[in-house]
Amino acid sequence: MNTSPLMPSGLAADPTALGGLKALAGQGQDKAALKEAAKQFESLFMRELIKSMREATQKSGMMDSEGENLGTDLLDQQFAVSLAGMPGGLSEAIERQLARQMQGSNPNAPGTPGTPAVPSTVDKVSAGPRQADFVSRHSAAAAQVEREAGIPASFMIGQAGHETGWGRSEIRHADGSPSFNLFGIKAGPGWKGKVAEITTTEYINGEPQKVKAKFRAYDSYADSFRDYARLIGNSPRYEDAMAQRHSVQGFATALQRGGYATDPAYAAKLSRAINTTLSLQRAQT
């Protein structure tokens, strides 16, 4: 894969990949930075499109190995990057919109240095109103916990979105009241707080099975974010995940290897949810 000297070396899914473009814009290379930013956003869109097509044509992914899932995900990322920036492609339209956003209402004004927001063309395809509302609703609490614990807010919101179906399937008590558990954290023997018991799906020997399980319950969503951060930050099982906070794929893969979930495709699914969150956060700023 050929890489432009202006393009950050990370894949399009890397949450820090646009940082270099901001620096380039500040050095007076706005036009080149805009072009590369547009290519990265097109890569992100193409990656989600490729994954949707792959999932729609696969009969089942339950028996896929973790290695196969990771390899497929990385191949999708590389393919998406190679497709981006072709003449007449989506990146040209994205570049024009980014230029308008950076210049403001005056099309003749000089460009303003900074990292542009995700254009609406990408937002409407890769995420819907439910995801946007979920990200907006939990951004303040996640940002506060990021300052306290150092876990990126986008990672936490993306995982909460994946675990709850973006708010559609939050864990509730028997009377229907919310448990405020956004991360599916179970109530083990050492948990002394409130509990919500539900039927959930666990993968046993690669096969999905319905089981009864007890989950932690909180007084607020903010408490859920803080408890999650304590679990990830203080458990030796997730040391590798804390070391991979610069990488969406690395963080998600380390969580799966640490035993956070039994779903063999968890890392790939979580990566997509985090990337959706990153896209929406850029659009909302």
Backbone bond lengths (Angstrom), bond angles and torsions (degrees), N, CA, C in turn:
res aa  C-N    CA-C-N  psi(-1)  N-CA   C-N-CA  omega(-1)  CA-C   N-CA-C  phi
1 M - - - 1.469 - - 1.517 108.55 -
2 N 1.325 116.59 123.74 1.450 121.54 178.25 1.519 109.76 -80.43
3 T 1.318 116.36 135.94 1.463 121.22 -177.97 1.511 109.46 -120.33
4 S 1.327 116.39 129.17 1.466 120.96 177.21 1.518 109.21 -65.38
5 P 1.343 118.59 145.58 1.467 120.44 178.32 1.505 112.64 -63.36
6 L 1.346 117.75 -17.46 1.458 120.10 178.84 1.505 112.32 -90.22
7 M 1.320 116.90 -11.32 1.458 119.69 -171.96 1.513 110.44 -92.13
8 P 1.351 119.57 131.35 1.450 121.30 177.02 1.508 110.36 -56.41
9 S 1.353 116.77 148.62 1.450 120.95 -174.46 1.511 113.30 -73.35
10 G 1.353 119.61 -16.86 1.449 121.30 -179.25 1.507 112.08 -73.63
11 L 1.345 117.07 161.22 1.446 121.78 176.00 1.514 110.15 -70.74
12 A 1.331 115.92 169.67 1.460 119.58 -176.40 1.507 112.27 -63.99
13 A 1.356 117.84 -22.78 1.457 120.26 -177.43 1.518 113.31 -81.82
14 D 1.325 117.79 -6.44 1.463 120.93 -177.28 1.526 109.49 -71.90
15 P 1.374 119.00 123.37 1.459 120.67 -176.94 1.516 113.39 -66.09
16 T 1.349 118.11 -15.67 1.457 120.57 -180.00 1.523 112.21 -102.74
17 A 1.342 116.99 4.90 1.460 119.89 -171.23 1.517 113.38 -66.23
18 L 1.352 118.19 -25.14 1.464 120.41 -177.69 1.522 112.68 -88.41
19 G 1.327 117.55 -3.90 1.456 119.42 -178.85 1.522 112.54 -60.31
20 G 1.339 116.48 -40.56 1.447 120.08 178.98 1.514 112.87 -63.45
21 L 1.340 116.50 -32.95 1.461 120.05 178.85 1.517 111.27 -66.31
22 K 1.321 117.09 -36.76 1.468 120.23 177.36 1.520 110.35 -62.04
23 A 1.333 116.24 -42.06 1.466 119.35 179.39 1.518 110.70 -64.91
24 L 1.346 116.61 -40.68 1.458 119.92 178.90 1.519 111.53 -61.74
25 A 1.327 116.50 -42.18 1.460 120.28 178.86 1.522 110.29 -60.98
26 G 1.331 116.57 -39.55 1.448 120.59 179.80 1.517 112.96 -67.76
27 Q 1.349 116.35 -19.85 1.458 120.74 179.20 1.526 112.00 -92.36
28 G 1.353 116.55 8.83 1.451 119.97 177.21 1.513 114.22 91.20
29 Q 1.331 119.01 8.39 1.443 121.92 179.95 1.534 109.90 -102.28
30 D 1.341 115.93 47.34 1.460 120.82 -173.02 1.517 112.65 -59.78
31 K 1.353 116.99 -45.10 1.458 120.60 -175.32 1.523 111.14 -63.56
32 A 1.322 116.23 -44.96 1.460 119.66 178.95 1.519 111.04 -66.31
33 A 1.347 116.54 -39.88 1.459 120.28 179.60 1.521 110.94 -64.95
34 L 1.347 116.32 -39.04 1.460 120.04 177.67 1.518 110.97 -61.48
35 K 1.337 116.57 -43.94 1.462 120.84 -178.74 1.528 110.95 -61.43
36 E 1.340 116.34 -42.85 1.462 119.37 -179.19 1.527 111.56 -71.78
37 A 1.343 116.88 -34.89 1.462 119.52 176.49 1.523 110.06 -63.83
38 A 1.342 116.31 -41.68 1.460 120.46 178.83 1.518 110.79 -62.06
39 K 1.332 117.00 -40.56 1.466 120.45 178.09 1.533 111.22 -63.12
40 Q 1.339 116.61 -38.35 1.465 119.31 -180.00 1.527 111.10 -68.11
41 F 1.339 116.45 -41.59 1.458 118.55 178.69 1.523 110.86 -65.64
42 E 1.345 116.79 -37.36 1.463 119.01 176.42 1.526 110.15 -65.04
43 S 1.343 117.01 -37.27 1.464 120.57 177.53 1.523 111.07 -60.54
44 L 1.343 115.42 -43.04 1.458 119.75 179.71 1.523 110.71 -62.38
45 F 1.345 115.63 -44.53 1.457 119.92 178.66 1.526 111.04 -62.73
46 M 1.346 117.47 -46.15 1.456 121.08 -178.83 1.521 111.40 -62.77
47 R 1.334 116.47 -36.28 1.462 119.77 179.75 1.529 110.84 -64.09
48 E 1.347 116.55 -44.36 1.458 119.66 178.57 1.527 110.95 -64.63
49 L 1.339 116.88 -37.31 1.455 120.87 179.10 1.520 110.94 -65.69
50 I 1.333 117.06 -44.55 1.461 121.44 179.13 1.523 110.64 -61.51
51 K 1.330 116.95 -42.48 1.463 120.30 -179.77 1.521 111.21 -65.22
52 S 1.343 116.30 -41.12 1.465 119.38 179.13 1.522 110.73 -62.54
53 M 1.331 116.44 -41.32 1.460 120.34 178.81 1.525 110.77 -65.75
54 R 1.335 116.56 -41.01 1.460 119.72 -179.78 1.535 111.43 -64.43
55 E 1.341 115.94 -43.86 1.460 119.87 -179.01 1.523 111.65 -67.01
56 A 1.337 116.13 -32.62 1.459 119.74 -179.38 1.523 112.34 -71.61
57 T 1.345 116.75 -25.93 1.462 119.89 -176.68 1.521 112.68 -98.90
58 Q 1.315 118.43 -13.39 1.458 120.72 178.39 1.526 110.40 -80.44
59 K 1.327 116.02 137.81 1.463 119.64 178.29 1.516 111.28 -70.77
60 S 1.293 116.89 -42.40 1.463 120.40 -179.55 1.504 109.06 -161.65
61 G 1.331 116.12 144.29 1.451 119.64 177.27 1.509 112.33 -114.34
62 M 1.340 116.00 8.66 1.462 118.81 -172.94 1.522 111.71 -67.62
63 M 1.340 117.91 -30.68 1.447 120.06 -174.25 1.534 111.94 -97.22
64 D 1.317 117.86 1.41 1.454 120.47 177.40 1.518 109.87 -65.66
65 S 1.323 116.58 142.70 1.456 119.74 178.04 1.510 110.38 -79.85
66 E 1.337 116.35 162.27 1.469 120.45 178.77 1.511 110.29 -62.08
67 G 1.338 117.35 -39.12 1.443 120.41 179.40 1.510 113.12 -64.24
68 E 1.338 116.27 -40.92 1.456 119.92 178.22 1.517 110.95 -64.60
69 N 1.334 116.81 -42.44 1.471 120.61 179.15 1.518 111.07 -62.22
70 L 1.332 117.13 -43.36 1.457 120.76 -179.63 1.513 110.48 -66.42
71 G 1.335 116.79 -43.13 1.450 120.35 179.26 1.511 112.06 -62.61
72 T 1.331 116.32 -41.52 1.465 120.45 178.48 1.514 110.88 -64.20
73 D 1.333 116.62 -41.81 1.462 120.63 -179.29 1.526 110.93 -63.33
74 L 1.325 116.99 -42.95 1.463 120.47 179.55 1.527 110.73 -67.04
75 L 1.341 116.34 -38.07 1.463 119.77 177.73 1.528 110.68 -63.48
76 D 1.338 116.31 -40.82 1.465 120.17 177.57 1.525 110.90 -60.95
77 Q 1.336 116.34 -41.95 1.461 119.75 179.58 1.525 111.06 -61.70
78 Q 1.350 116.89 -46.51 1.451 120.38 -178.39 1.524 111.36 -65.24
79 F 1.336 116.60 -39.46 1.464 120.78 179.97 1.525 109.93 -64.80
80 A 1.341 115.89 -41.61 1.464 119.74 -179.95 1.517 111.19 -63.43
81 V 1.332 116.81 -41.28 1.458 120.58 179.14 1.531 110.50 -64.07
82 S 1.348 117.06 -40.20 1.462 120.17 -178.85 1.523 112.43 -67.94
83 L 1.325 117.58 -27.39 1.458 121.49 -179.68 1.521 112.73 -80.41
84 A 1.315 116.75 -24.27 1.462 120.81 -173.95 1.522 111.40 -71.60
85 G 1.335 115.44 148.05 1.459 121.00 173.97 1.509 115.38 85.73
86 M 1.349 117.75 7.85 1.455 119.41 179.13 1.532 110.47 -72.01
87 P 1.327 118.15 147.49 1.472 121.07 -179.97 1.528 111.37 -55.94
88 G 1.325 115.74 133.61 1.452 120.46 -179.95 1.513 114.31 79.71
89 G 1.325 117.20 3.72 1.449 121.04 -177.47 1.522 113.21 -84.12
90 L 1.336 115.20 -175.06 1.457 121.32 -177.11 1.522 111.93 -65.02
91 S 1.333 117.61 -29.35 1.467 119.70 -174.90 1.524 111.89 -62.04
92 E 1.333 117.82 -30.23 1.462 119.45 179.73 1.527 111.05 -66.45
93 A 1.351 116.33 -41.76 1.461 119.95 177.30 1.518 111.01 -66.85
94 I 1.333 116.42 -38.63 1.458 120.60 178.81 1.526 110.16 -64.87
95 E 1.338 116.17 -41.23 1.463 119.99 179.93 1.522 111.43 -60.90
96 R 1.341 116.87 -41.61 1.460 119.73 179.02 1.524 111.28 -63.35
97 Q 1.345 115.98 -40.68 1.458 118.58 -178.93 1.525 111.42 -70.24
98 L 1.335 116.46 -38.47 1.463 119.60 177.16 1.527 110.62 -62.19
99 A 1.339 116.44 -39.65 1.462 119.79 179.48 1.521 110.83 -62.17
100 R 1.335 116.07 -41.01 1.469 118.96 178.58 1.521 110.63 -64.93
101 Q 1.338 116.96 -40.51 1.464 120.71 -178.89 1.527 111.28 -65.16
102 M 1.331 116.60 -38.93 1.462 120.21 -178.21 1.524 111.91 -74.89
103 Q 1.339 116.60 -28.97 1.460 120.05 -177.45 1.521 112.96 -89.07
104 G 1.344 116.97 -15.99 1.446 119.84 -177.52 1.514 110.66 83.57
105 S 1.322 117.39 -157.56 1.454 121.80 -175.49 1.522 112.84 -73.67
106 N 1.336 119.44 -20.21 1.455 123.15 -179.02 1.518 110.30 -92.01
107 P 1.345 119.06 108.14 1.454 120.89 -176.14 1.516 113.23 -66.86
108 N 1.339 118.35 -15.38 1.462 120.86 -179.69 1.522 112.52 -96.78
109 A 1.319 116.39 -2.23 1.470 119.29 -178.60 1.516 109.72 -71.58
110 P 1.340 118.80 151.83 1.463 121.50 177.74 1.513 110.25 -68.52
111 G 1.325 115.42 151.69 1.452 119.93 -179.09 1.511 111.89 -63.59
112 T 1.328 116.11 147.86 1.460 122.04 178.51 1.514 109.12 -100.36
113 P 1.333 119.11 122.56 1.457 120.06 179.50 1.519 110.79 -58.27
114 G 1.325 115.13 146.44 1.460 119.64 177.34 1.513 110.71 145.21
115 T 1.326 116.70 167.98 1.451 121.51 178.35 1.515 109.03 -85.25
116 P 1.345 119.69 119.73 1.455 121.73 -177.78 1.516 111.70 -71.23
117 A 1.330 114.22 159.26 1.457 119.53 177.61 1.519 110.01 -81.09
118 V 1.335 116.46 161.46 1.457 121.39 176.40 1.517 109.03 -66.76
119 P 1.323 119.52 130.45 1.456 121.06 -179.22 1.512 112.21 -68.93
120 S 1.347 115.06 154.39 1.457 119.89 -176.33 1.511 112.08 -63.53
121 T 1.360 118.46 -25.79 1.462 120.83 179.04 1.519 110.48 -57.84
122 V 1.327 116.71 -42.52 1.450 120.45 -179.73 1.528 110.88 -75.06
123 D 1.336 116.59 -42.11 1.462 120.63 -176.45 1.523 111.56 -56.36
124 K 1.349 116.49 -45.20 1.455 119.88 -173.60 1.514 112.36 -69.11
125 V 1.357 116.44 -23.88 1.450 119.66 -179.01 1.519 111.51 -88.08
126 S 1.338 117.33 -42.98 1.455 120.62 -171.63 1.524 113.62 -89.56
127 A 1.318 118.77 -14.56 1.456 120.61 -178.51 1.514 109.85 -151.30
128 G 1.343 115.69 152.14 1.449 120.70 -178.56 1.512 112.25 -112.25
129 P 1.334 116.69 -177.50 1.467 121.17 -178.18 1.523 112.83 -59.46
130 R 1.337 117.14 -35.78 1.473 118.88 -179.25 1.518 110.71 -63.30
131 Q 1.343 116.88 -46.14 1.454 119.79 178.98 1.521 111.60 -63.03
132 A 1.339 115.88 -42.07 1.465 119.78 -179.50 1.525 110.75 -62.69
133 D 1.327 117.03 -42.23 1.459 120.75 179.27 1.520 110.95 -65.51
134 F 1.331 116.74 -40.50 1.468 121.27 -179.83 1.527 110.31 -62.26
135 V 1.333 116.46 -46.96 1.464 120.70 -179.79 1.521 110.92 -62.09
136 S 1.331 116.70 -45.11 1.465 120.49 -179.73 1.522 111.65 -63.43
137 R 1.337 116.23 -41.00 1.468 121.08 -174.72 1.526 111.75 -66.89
138 H 1.334 117.43 -32.94 1.464 119.59 -174.33 1.530 113.63 -105.88
139 S 1.318 117.49 4.47 1.466 120.01 -175.15 1.530 112.88 -63.43
140 A 1.328 117.54 -42.05 1.468 119.96 -176.55 1.525 111.66 -64.65
141 A 1.335 116.93 -46.89 1.470 120.50 -179.38 1.521 110.77 -64.57
142 A 1.334 117.12 -41.57 1.463 120.39 -179.35 1.523 111.01 -67.14
143 A 1.332 116.93 -38.33 1.464 120.21 179.05 1.527 111.31 -64.00
144 Q 1.328 116.81 -38.90 1.457 120.86 178.57 1.529 110.63 -64.18
145 V 1.334 116.80 -43.10 1.461 120.20 179.66 1.526 110.64 -69.38
146 E 1.329 117.67 -33.34 1.466 119.77 175.30 1.531 109.96 -59.80
147 R 1.328 116.77 -42.30 1.472 119.76 178.86 1.520 111.30 -64.86
148 E 1.310 117.02 -33.51 1.464 121.13 -177.76 1.527 113.16 -81.08
149 A 1.342 116.38 -39.13 1.463 120.00 -170.45 1.521 114.48 -115.82
150 G 1.329 117.62 -15.73 1.457 119.86 176.73 1.511 116.06 86.01
151 I 1.332 118.08 3.87 1.465 120.60 176.67 1.528 107.80 -87.19
152 P 1.336 119.05 128.39 1.467 120.20 -177.38 1.525 112.33 -55.16
153 A 1.319 116.26 133.95 1.459 120.86 179.96 1.521 111.25 -57.97
154 S 1.335 116.84 -37.88 1.464 120.44 179.95 1.522 111.42 -62.62
155 F 1.331 117.81 -36.47 1.460 121.43 178.53 1.533 110.11 -64.81
156 M 1.344 115.48 -45.17 1.460 119.34 -177.57 1.526 111.98 -68.12
157 I 1.331 116.58 -43.78 1.464 119.46 -179.83 1.520 110.19 -65.53
158 G 1.337 116.91 -41.73 1.455 119.88 178.38 1.519 111.94 -60.99
159 Q 1.328 116.94 -41.84 1.462 119.53 178.78 1.521 111.07 -68.30
160 A 1.321 116.70 -40.01 1.469 119.64 176.65 1.524 110.62 -62.35
161 G 1.341 116.50 -39.27 1.459 120.17 177.93 1.511 111.68 -63.88
162 H 1.324 116.23 -42.94 1.462 119.79 178.67 1.529 111.56 -64.69
163 E 1.322 116.71 -44.55 1.466 120.61 -176.10 1.531 112.38 -66.89
164 T 1.325 116.95 -30.22 1.471 120.22 -175.14 1.529 113.13 -108.58
165 G 1.343 117.54 7.39 1.454 118.78 -175.22 1.513 111.20 61.33
166 W 1.351 115.88 39.34 1.471 122.81 -178.01 1.529 111.06 56.41
167 G 1.338 113.78 40.49 1.460 120.14 174.69 1.512 114.58 95.18
168 R 1.327 118.39 -8.29 1.468 120.36 -177.38 1.520 112.65 -73.93
169 S 1.324 117.52 -30.81 1.471 119.87 -172.89 1.523 111.63 -129.90
170 E 1.311 116.27 49.37 1.461 119.48 176.42 1.530 110.64 -66.60
171 I 1.309 114.83 148.53 1.472 120.68 178.70 1.523 109.30 -68.51
172 R 1.316 116.30 129.74 1.468 120.98 -179.06 1.526 110.47 -126.84
173 H 1.329 114.66 157.60 1.463 120.86 174.65 1.526 109.40 -72.98
174 A 1.318 115.90 169.55 1.463 121.02 -178.33 1.526 112.25 -59.25
175 D 1.329 117.50 -28.75 1.466 120.63 -179.80 1.527 112.49 -87.25
176 G 1.336 116.53 4.24 1.452 120.41 178.12 1.513 115.37 90.91
177 S 1.305 118.17 -6.16 1.466 120.98 179.72 1.536 109.68 -74.25
178 P 1.333 117.60 150.44 1.471 120.30 -175.71 1.528 112.75 -71.22
179 S 1.319 115.56 145.60 1.462 120.79 174.00 1.528 110.50 -93.09
180 F 1.338 117.57 -12.79 1.465 124.73 -177.57 1.528 112.34 62.02
181 N 1.338 116.52 17.54 1.465 121.20 178.02 1.522 108.54 -88.59
182 L 1.327 116.61 104.65 1.463 121.69 -176.80 1.524 113.48 -91.14
183 F 1.327 117.82 -11.45 1.461 120.41 -170.57 1.524 114.45 -118.51
184 G 1.299 117.72 7.87 1.451 120.19 177.94 1.519 113.74 63.53
185 I 1.331 116.81 31.06 1.464 120.41 -179.19 1.529 109.30 -78.58
186 K 1.327 115.61 125.06 1.457 120.42 -177.25 1.520 111.78 -79.54
187 A 1.314 115.01 157.84 1.465 121.87 178.63 1.523 108.64 -95.08
188 G 1.330 116.34 96.97 1.456 121.16 178.68 1.515 111.63 -80.34
189 P 1.329 116.56 -176.85 1.468 120.66 -178.86 1.526 113.66 -58.35
190 G 1.327 118.21 -28.22 1.454 120.64 -177.31 1.519 114.30 -85.71
191 W 1.324 117.93 -4.32 1.457 121.00 -178.70 1.520 110.55 -81.09
192 K 1.331 117.28 125.35 1.468 122.13 -177.06 1.522 113.00 -108.07
193 G 1.316 116.74 1.05 1.449 119.81 -177.96 1.520 112.90 -89.87
194 K 1.337 115.34 -163.92 1.462 121.12 -179.63 1.521 110.87 -70.84
195 V 1.332 115.20 158.48 1.469 121.23 -174.56 1.518 110.02 -134.35
196 A 1.329 115.95 144.39 1.469 122.36 171.32 1.523 107.64 -123.57
197 E 1.315 117.55 127.06 1.469 121.37 -178.41 1.524 109.49 -106.26
198 I 1.346 115.99 126.30 1.464 120.51 -178.53 1.526 109.92 -140.42
199 T 1.321 115.64 170.80 1.462 121.95 171.71 1.518 107.93 -92.87
200 T 1.327 116.88 129.43 1.452 121.40 -177.03 1.523 110.18 -134.88
201 T 1.322 116.83 171.15 1.465 121.88 179.10 1.518 109.99 -101.74
202 E 1.316 116.18 126.62 1.455 122.30 174.68 1.528 108.41 -120.94
203 Y 1.338 116.14 145.90 1.462 120.55 177.16 1.521 108.23 -96.64
204 I 1.322 116.00 114.24 1.459 122.54 -179.17 1.520 107.81 -115.40
205 N 1.341 116.17 117.19 1.461 121.63 -174.42 1.532 111.18 54.62
206 G 1.338 115.39 37.88 1.452 120.53 177.52 1.508 115.60 81.61
207 E 1.333 118.09 -1.77 1.461 121.75 -177.99 1.530 110.13 -109.58
208 P 1.357 118.35 132.35 1.469 120.37 178.13 1.520 111.81 -72.69
209 Q 1.328 115.83 132.26 1.464 120.58 179.02 1.519 109.73 -137.19
210 K 1.328 116.72 144.93 1.456 122.38 177.31 1.523 109.50 -84.68
211 V 1.333 115.93 128.35 1.461 120.61 -179.99 1.526 109.41 -138.36
212 K 1.324 116.38 156.35 1.463 122.49 173.30 1.519 108.69 -86.37
213 A 1.314 116.86 135.14 1.461 120.13 -178.84 1.516 110.15 -147.90
214 K 1.344 114.83 151.62 1.465 121.34 177.81 1.526 109.46 -101.35
215 F 1.327 115.92 134.32 1.452 122.06 -178.29 1.524 110.46 -122.08
216 R 1.323 115.37 152.74 1.459 120.23 178.83 1.534 110.29 -67.29
217 A 1.321 115.57 147.20 1.470 121.41 176.88 1.529 108.34 -125.73
218 Y 1.329 115.74 147.51 1.465 121.33 -175.22 1.524 110.76 -128.76
219 D 1.306 114.53 176.31 1.464 120.32 178.11 1.527 112.22 -92.99
220 S 1.339 117.42 -14.27 1.456 120.33 -178.68 1.521 109.06 -161.12
221 Y 1.340 116.21 164.74 1.454 120.53 175.67 1.522 110.93 -66.73
222 A 1.321 116.74 -33.73 1.464 119.84 178.18 1.523 110.58 -60.05
223 D 1.346 116.77 -39.14 1.462 120.64 177.17 1.524 111.02 -63.80
224 S 1.322 116.19 -35.14 1.461 120.05 178.99 1.527 110.82 -65.31
225 F 1.332 117.18 -44.64 1.465 120.48 177.79 1.526 110.98 -61.14
226 R 1.331 116.66 -42.00 1.465 119.51 -178.21 1.527 111.56 -67.10
227 D 1.338 116.94 -40.45 1.461 119.80 179.72 1.522 110.53 -66.50
228 Y 1.324 116.62 -39.06 1.463 120.47 176.69 1.529 110.15 -60.61
229 A 1.334 116.78 -45.46 1.465 120.58 -179.07 1.525 111.25 -62.97
230 R 1.326 116.90 -37.97 1.472 119.82 176.90 1.523 110.34 -64.55
231 L 1.331 116.37 -43.14 1.460 120.17 -179.10 1.525 111.17 -61.99
232 I 1.317 117.16 -48.60 1.458 120.80 -177.34 1.529 111.38 -71.57
233 G 1.321 116.06 -39.26 1.462 119.94 -175.46 1.514 114.84 -77.52
234 N 1.334 117.33 -25.09 1.466 120.10 -173.92 1.527 114.67 -107.57
235 S 1.323 117.84 -8.58 1.461 120.10 -177.41 1.526 110.84 -94.55
236 P 1.345 117.52 129.64 1.477 120.08 177.35 1.524 112.45 -59.25
237 R 1.335 117.32 -23.95 1.466 120.60 179.98 1.512 112.20 -61.57
238 Y 1.335 116.55 -27.71 1.455 120.21 -173.53 1.527 112.91 -113.19
239 E 1.334 116.28 22.42 1.462 119.89 177.38 1.528 110.87 -60.40
240 D 1.336 116.38 -40.40 1.464 119.92 -179.94 1.530 110.72 -64.60
241 A 1.325 117.17 -36.68 1.460 120.34 178.80 1.525 110.27 -64.38
242 M 1.320 117.71 -42.65 1.468 121.09 179.31 1.534 110.59 -64.71
243 A 1.327 116.35 -28.72 1.465 119.93 178.56 1.522 112.07 -79.63
244 Q 1.332 117.09 -10.78 1.470 121.65 -177.37 1.533 111.98 -110.41
245 R 1.331 117.00 27.19 1.469 119.88 -176.68 1.523 113.30 -69.96
246 H 1.318 117.73 -6.57 1.460 121.94 176.89 1.523 111.82 -89.57
247 S 1.335 117.48 -7.56 1.460 121.20 -172.11 1.521 111.07 -132.69
248 V 1.314 116.92 125.56 1.468 120.68 177.93 1.529 110.19 -61.30
249 Q 1.331 116.61 -53.46 1.466 120.57 -176.96 1.521 111.21 -64.44
250 G 1.333 116.20 -41.20 1.460 119.50 -179.51 1.519 112.07 -63.77
251 F 1.321 117.24 -43.52 1.460 121.57 179.22 1.526 110.63 -63.42
252 A 1.333 116.67 -47.65 1.464 120.61 -178.10 1.531 111.58 -63.55
253 T 1.323 116.37 -42.22 1.460 120.12 179.72 1.524 111.40 -65.74
254 A 1.332 116.37 -40.31 1.472 119.94 179.51 1.523 111.08 -65.51
255 L 1.333 118.05 -37.28 1.462 120.37 176.48 1.528 110.74 -62.37
256 Q 1.332 116.67 -43.67 1.464 119.41 179.82 1.522 110.88 -64.70
257 R 1.310 116.57 -43.65 1.464 119.55 179.06 1.527 111.74 -64.25
258 G 1.331 116.19 -30.10 1.460 120.00 178.26 1.516 113.01 -76.08
259 G 1.329 117.17 -6.80 1.459 120.86 176.73 1.513 114.14 91.78
260 Y 1.354 117.89 21.91 1.467 118.94 -178.47 1.523 111.56 -62.87
261 A 1.331 117.76 -35.93 1.469 121.53 -178.56 1.526 109.00 -140.73
262 T 1.338 115.71 158.01 1.465 120.51 -179.83 1.519 112.60 -95.13
263 D 1.321 118.22 -9.44 1.454 121.89 178.99 1.531 109.09 -66.11
264 P 1.347 119.13 121.31 1.468 120.69 -177.97 1.525 113.52 -65.24
265 A 1.324 118.11 -18.30 1.474 121.52 179.64 1.522 111.38 -103.82
266 Y 1.333 117.50 18.17 1.464 121.05 -173.06 1.521 112.36 -60.47
267 A 1.327 118.24 -43.68 1.463 120.76 -176.06 1.523 111.55 -61.35
268 A 1.323 116.82 -43.64 1.464 120.39 -179.70 1.526 111.04 -65.68
269 K 1.323 116.90 -42.53 1.460 120.84 -180.00 1.528 111.01 -65.57
270 L 1.326 116.25 -42.82 1.461 120.36 -179.89 1.525 110.68 -65.44
271 S 1.320 117.64 -39.97 1.465 120.59 178.40 1.521 110.89 -58.67
272 R 1.317 117.24 -42.58 1.462 120.24 -179.99 1.523 111.16 -64.94
273 A 1.329 116.51 -40.10 1.466 120.26 179.68 1.528 111.03 -65.40
274 I 1.321 117.47 -40.37 1.463 120.66 179.31 1.527 110.29 -67.46
275 N 1.328 117.35 -41.25 1.466 120.09 178.73 1.522 111.39 -64.21
276 T 1.333 117.09 -36.29 1.463 120.43 175.38 1.522 110.02 -62.32
277 T 1.336 116.61 -42.63 1.463 121.17 178.54 1.526 111.24 -62.49
278 L 1.326 116.73 -43.78 1.464 120.11 179.02 1.523 110.96 -60.25
279 S 1.315 116.64 -42.53 1.466 120.80 178.58 1.516 111.31 -61.07
280 L 1.308 116.80 -45.25 1.462 121.08 -178.61 1.524 111.28 -69.00
281 Q 1.314 118.06 -38.08 1.463 120.20 178.99 1.520 110.77 -62.90
282 R 1.312 117.79 -40.82 1.453 120.16 178.73 1.523 111.30 -65.71
283 A 1.333 115.79 -34.88 1.449 119.75 -179.96 1.533 111.59 -71.42
284 Q 1.336 116.61 -28.05 1.459 120.84 -175.71 1.521 112.59 -88.23
285 T 1.335 118.07 -6.94 1.462 120.37 -179.15 1.525 110.73 -95.20
